[in-house]
Each structure stands twice: as C-alpha cells, then as structure tokens.
Amino acid sequence: MTPVDGVTPVTPVIRVAEGAEDLALVHGVRREVFIVEQQIPEDEEWDELDATSEHLLAIGADGAALGTARLIHGEQALKITGGLPGRVLLGRLAVLKAARGTGLGAVLVRAVEAAGRARGATELELHAQVQALGFYERLGYTAEGPEYLDAGIPHRTMTREL
C-alpha cells in the first residue's frame, strides 16, 4: 500500500463478508461514503442486489472496516449486462476517508476481479462515477457508451477482460 504522510499502513485483510456482523460493517462503510458523504438517498443505496451479491470487506489491523465492494454474478449479472455470458459486475466500491490514497481501492478492485475469475468470469463490468474514470483506467478498464445519471451522479460503464 502507498505511504500517506510518510507512514506506510499495514496491508488490510480482504475477506468475503459472512454473517450479520460483517454485513453491518459493509453497510457502515457504504452509509458513510455514499449516504453521508455523497448524499445519495438511503432508499437508492440499498437494493435487491445486496441479498444475492458477494460482498468483500477490507479490515485494518485494529479490526475496523476500511472499505468494501460487491461482486454481482449469476442471473443478476446476466440481467444487468444484457445477458453477456462470462461477465460479472463490480459495484458499491467504497473506501473510508482515512484509508483513501493508500491503494486500498485498487486492492479491492483486484480482489473482486479474483472473486469473479473464481466464478468462471472472463470479463468484469462496473458503473463508474465520472470523477473516478481515471482510477479505473489506471487499472485497465475502458469506458464504453454514453455518460448517464445514477442517483443524480454522472456515471459511465467500464469493462475489463479478466
């Protein structure tokens, strides 16, 4: 991970969220980043995909949650991607302010890619906030299609072969 203010943080543990405690941590990170910081309405943040997605959780050395992302796969992914076989989706990537600039976002993206590959995926799609396009481009993603609004925030679809 990248040093911040001359301090290199301990690499967090990335794990699949399991059970109510882990899901509460996932929701806590998403609440802070999306609902509080970005002012996304709460009813737009929580959706039916949460129940069928695989949630990844980044945990610091002190046991506190630092970030999260979700992998949408199977039938749900097919519905969203227009039936493209082999494609999964990365969604709800969120890193708490204290962990930004450390490389944790990239670590979470790579963890979602690995989880997708483990499910047989050959391509990953994500719906990036326009302000984050450069971040995803540095990780090998390519924007496609026009800009659109999601929760009032400009987005673009991006893809990468796995």
C-alpha positions as CSV (number, residue, x, y, z in Angstrom):
1,M,0.0,0.0,0.0
2,T,1.1,3.6,-0.7
3,P,2.5,5.7,2.2
4,V,0.4,8.6,3.4
5,D,2.2,11.4,5.2
6,G,5.3,9.3,5.4
7,V,3.5,6.3,7.1
8,T,3.0,3.1,5.3
9,P,-0.2,1.5,6.6
10,V,-0.4,-2.2,7.4
11,T,-2.0,-4.0,4.5
12,P,-5.6,-4.7,5.4
13,V,-7.1,-8.2,5.2
14,I,-9.7,-8.5,2.4
15,R,-12.3,-11.2,3.0
16,V,-15.7,-12.2,1.9
17,A,-18.3,-10.7,4.3
18,E,-20.1,-13.5,6.1
19,G,-22.8,-13.2,8.7
20,A,-24.7,-10.3,10.2
21,E,-21.6,-8.7,11.9
22,D,-19.7,-8.5,8.6
23,L,-22.7,-7.2,6.7
24,A,-23.1,-4.5,9.4
25,L,-19.5,-3.4,8.7
26,V,-20.2,-3.4,4.9
27,H,-23.3,-1.3,5.4
28,G,-21.4,1.1,7.8
29,V,-18.8,1.8,5.2
30,R,-21.4,2.3,2.4
31,R,-23.5,4.5,4.7
32,E,-20.5,6.8,5.4
33,V,-19.3,7.0,1.9
34,F,-22.5,7.1,-0.2
35,I,-25.3,8.3,2.1
36,V,-23.4,10.7,4.3
37,E,-20.5,12.0,2.0
38,Q,-22.2,11.8,-1.4
39,Q,-25.7,12.4,-0.1
40,I,-27.2,9.5,-2.0
41,P,-30.8,8.9,-0.7
42,E,-30.8,5.9,1.5
43,D,-33.6,4.2,-0.5
44,E,-31.3,4.3,-3.6
45,E,-28.3,2.9,-1.8
46,W,-29.8,-0.4,-0.6
47,D,-31.2,-2.6,-3.3
48,E,-32.3,-6.2,-4.0
49,L,-28.8,-7.0,-5.3
50,D,-27.4,-6.9,-1.8
51,A,-29.0,-10.2,-1.0
52,T,-27.5,-12.1,-3.9
53,S,-24.1,-10.4,-4.2
54,E,-20.8,-11.4,-2.7
55,H,-19.6,-8.6,-0.5
56,L,-15.8,-8.1,0.1
57,L,-14.7,-6.3,3.2
58,A,-11.3,-4.7,3.9
59,I,-10.4,-4.9,7.6
60,G,-7.5,-3.0,9.2
61,A,-5.0,-4.3,11.8
62,D,-7.3,-2.9,14.5
63,G,-10.3,-4.9,13.2
64,A,-12.1,-1.8,11.9
65,A,-13.7,-1.8,8.4
66,L,-11.9,0.4,5.9
67,G,-13.6,-0.4,2.6
68,T,-15.9,-2.7,0.7
69,A,-17.1,-3.7,-2.8
70,R,-19.6,-6.2,-4.1
71,L,-19.5,-8.7,-6.8
72,I,-22.7,-9.2,-8.8
73,H,-22.8,-12.6,-10.5
74,G,-25.0,-15.3,-11.9
75,E,-28.6,-14.5,-13.0
76,Q,-28.4,-10.9,-11.6
77,A,-25.3,-10.1,-13.7
78,L,-26.9,-11.5,-16.8
79,K,-29.9,-9.2,-16.3
80,I,-27.8,-6.2,-15.9
81,T,-25.3,-6.9,-18.7
82,G,-27.9,-7.8,-21.2
83,G,-27.2,-11.5,-21.0
84,L,-23.5,-11.4,-21.7
85,P,-22.1,-14.8,-20.6
86,G,-18.9,-14.7,-18.6
87,R,-19.4,-11.1,-17.4
88,V,-19.8,-10.2,-13.7
89,L,-20.1,-6.7,-12.2
90,L,-18.2,-4.8,-9.6
91,G,-20.4,-2.5,-7.6
92,R,-20.5,-0.3,-4.5
93,L,-16.8,0.2,-4.2
94,A,-16.3,2.4,-1.1
95,V,-13.2,3.3,0.9
96,L,-13.4,5.4,4.1
97,K,-11.7,8.8,4.0
98,A,-9.0,7.7,6.4
99,A,-7.9,4.9,4.0
100,R,-8.1,6.8,0.8
101,G,-4.8,7.4,-1.1
102,T,-3.3,4.2,0.3
103,G,-4.0,1.9,-2.7
104,L,-6.9,0.2,-0.9
105,G,-9.4,0.9,-3.7
106,A,-7.1,-0.8,-6.2
107,V,-6.7,-3.8,-3.8
108,L,-10.4,-4.1,-3.5
109,V,-10.9,-4.0,-7.3
110,R,-8.3,-6.7,-7.8
111,A,-10.0,-8.8,-5.1
112,V,-13.3,-8.5,-6.9
113,E,-11.6,-9.5,-10.1
114,A,-10.1,-12.6,-8.5
115,A,-13.5,-13.5,-7.0
116,G,-15.1,-13.1,-10.5
117,R,-12.4,-15.3,-12.0
118,A,-13.0,-17.9,-9.3
119,R,-16.7,-18.0,-10.5
120,G,-15.5,-18.5,-14.1
121,A,-15.9,-14.9,-15.3
122,T,-13.9,-13.7,-18.3
123,E,-14.9,-10.0,-18.1
124,L,-15.8,-7.5,-15.5
125,E,-18.2,-4.6,-15.8
126,L,-18.6,-1.6,-13.5
127,H,-20.6,1.6,-13.4
128,A,-18.0,4.3,-12.5
129,Q,-18.7,7.8,-11.2
130,V,-17.2,10.0,-13.9
131,Q,-14.9,11.6,-11.4
132,A,-13.3,8.1,-10.8
133,L,-12.8,7.2,-14.5
134,G,-9.0,7.8,-14.3
135,F,-8.7,5.5,-11.3
136,Y,-10.3,2.6,-13.2
137,E,-8.5,3.4,-16.4
138,R,-5.2,3.0,-14.5
139,L,-6.4,-0.5,-13.5
140,G,-7.0,-1.4,-17.1
141,Y,-10.7,-0.6,-17.5
142,T,-12.1,1.0,-20.7
143,A,-15.2,3.3,-20.7
144,E,-17.9,2.5,-23.2
145,G,-21.2,4.1,-24.0
146,P,-22.5,7.5,-23.1
147,E,-22.5,9.2,-19.7
148,Y,-25.7,8.7,-17.7
149,L,-27.0,9.7,-14.3
150,D,-27.3,7.2,-11.4
151,A,-28.6,8.6,-8.1
152,G,-28.1,12.0,-9.6
153,I,-24.3,11.4,-10.2
154,P,-22.8,11.2,-13.7
155,H,-21.5,7.6,-14.5
156,R,-20.1,5.6,-17.3
157,T,-20.0,1.9,-17.9
158,M,-16.5,0.4,-17.9
159,T,-15.2,-3.1,-18.7
160,R,-12.0,-5.1,-18.5
161,E,-11.2,-8.6,-19.6
162,L,-10.2,-10.9,-16.8
